[in-house]
Amino acid sequence: MTTGDGDAGGRLFPRDLDGVDPVAAVLQADASRALAAYPELVAVGALFTAAERVSGGWRVVCPCDPLPQGARELLAGHLADLAVAAGRGAPARDLLTAAQALQNGTADEVTAGGRRLRIVRVQQLVRTGPDGPEPPRPTDLDTDPGARFELLPEDGPASDLATAELLCQVLDAAAAEGSEPSGAFLTPVALAPAFTVAERSERRWRPVGRLHDTPRQARDSLVTYFRHVVPAVEDPAGADLAQFAEAADLMEEDARRNGIAVAGRRFRIVRVERITLMSPIGPEPPRPTDFDAV
């Protein structure tokens, strides 16, 4: 089929349309718009998880924790569960021994029961622009995804301009934070984003809640704050109390609302990018400069 308008060949669609992934194309377009609107990438601290070496890369096996030792303890619990499933025998004993070593020491990698596992550093970053931090994107999932144990591919993402730009931004953010990675870890791999609530103070936006897996969960936490925490803890005047109740209704009724102003205060749902750096030997472990509990 041809038309009088369009490309020079008069085709309605490009020749290689069958090779186009429409979902990937929409995600890429959404990311490009976000990079233009929120060009600055700011490091906002690290989280830590654990991953197991599997075919094709490393599979995340635990939730994230703010401290390396917290991730070790989560991994120890995971290994203990595997030991129970393994029953009696040498593999189960190896798994229990590794679990105990993680609880009592500072090992960032263990091999047990035929498995190789590592504590992995996950950098948190927030994009900002002239109007503040980036809110959720239209393509971000807004339903509960359940357990998200993602695969970190051993060869990382395809090398392209966007990946190179992301690496430069991650390294610049790390340098500004005073926590630069080893030169071996130079391939950024994005994990699923998280979402939180931020409030605008006199000079900056500050987080006022925990991380959530979806924008909807973050909105629900803000609704709970408006309806229950503000009346019980902050004891506002009657007029302000009515405004907070109205704001809770607005946030609940509008499924995609990402910001609201109430009683002279401004709140926004904020998107938090999560990235780990890969190398030929696997994902980046904790850095010497990372605070730990041991």
Sequence and secondary structure as in RCSB ss.txt:
>XXXX:A:sequence
MTTGDGDAGGRLFPRDLDGVDPVAAVLQADASRALAAYPELVAVGALFTAAERVSGGWRVVCPCDPLPQGARELL
AGHLADLAVAAGRGAPARDLLTAAQALQNGTADEVTAGGRRLRIVRVQQLVRTGPDGPEPPRPTDLDTDPGARFE
LLPEDGPASDLATAELLCQVLDAAAAEGSEPSGAFLTPVALAPAFTVAERSERRWRPVGRLHDTPRQARDSLVTY
FRHVVPAVEDPAGADLAQFAEAADLMEEDARRNGIAVAGRRFRIVRVERITLMSPIGPEPPRPTDFDAV
>XXXX:A:secstr
 B SSSSTT BSS TTGGG  HHHHHHHHHHHHHHHHS EEEEEEEEEEEEEEETTEEEE S  BSSHHHHHHHH
HHHHHHHHHHH SSHHHHHHHHHHHHHHHS  SEEEETTEEEEEEEEEEEEEEETTEE    TTS  S       
EEETT S   HHHHHHHHHHHHHHHHHT    TT  EEEEEEEEEEEEEE SSSEEE S  BSSHHHHHHHHHHI
IIIIIIIII   HHHHHHHHHHHHHHHH TT  EEEETTEEEEEEEEEEEEEEETTEE    TTS    
